[in-house]
């Protein structure tokens, strides 16, 4: 996630391989993902990601 929250990089495991998605958000599309302090990363459900990029 970019500092201004206008970019998402998502690493997903699917069918035995990793897929990296990079999406730039324009206009009104912003999001507030959950931060996991134990893992030191943000968490975003796949359904939430699909809603953002639609």
C-alpha positions in Angstrom: 0.0 0.0 0.0 1.3 3.4 -0.9 1.8 6.1 1.7 -1.1 8.1 0.4 -3.3 5.0 0.1 -3.7 5.4 -3.7 -1.8 2.2 -4.7 -2.3 -1.4 -3.7 0.1 -4.3 -4.2 -1.4 -7.6 -3.4 0.4 -11.0 -3.4 -1.9 -13.9 -3.7 -1.3 -17.7 -3.8 -3.4 -19.3 -6.4 -3.2 -22.7 -8.2 0.3 -23.4 -6.8 1.9 -20.1 -7.8 2.1 -16.5 -6.5 0.4 -13.7 -8.4 1.3 -10.1 -7.8 -1.5 -7.5 -8.4 -0.6 -3.8 -8.6 -3.5 -1.3 -8.7 -3.5 2.4 -8.7 -6.6 4.0 -7.3 -8.0 7.1 -8.9 -10.6 9.7 -7.8 -12.8 8.7 -4.9 -11.6 5.1 -4.4 -9.7 4.8 -1.1 -9.6 2.1 1.4 -8.6 1.4 5.0 -7.4 -2.1 5.4 -6.8 -3.8 8.8 -3.2 -3.7 10.1 -1.9 -6.9 11.7 0.7 -5.9 14.4 1.9 -9.5 14.9 2.8 -10.0 11.2 3.6 -6.3 10.5 1.4 -6.2 7.4 -2.0 -5.1 6.2 -4.9 -7.6 5.6 -7.5 -7.3 2.9 -10.1 -9.9 2.0 -10.2 -10.9 -1.6 -13.9 -9.8 -1.8 -12.8 -6.3 -0.6 -10.1 -6.1 -3.2 -12.6 -7.0 -6.0 -15.0 -4.3 -4.8 -12.1 -1.7 -4.9 -11.0 -2.5 -8.4 -14.6 -2.7 -9.9 
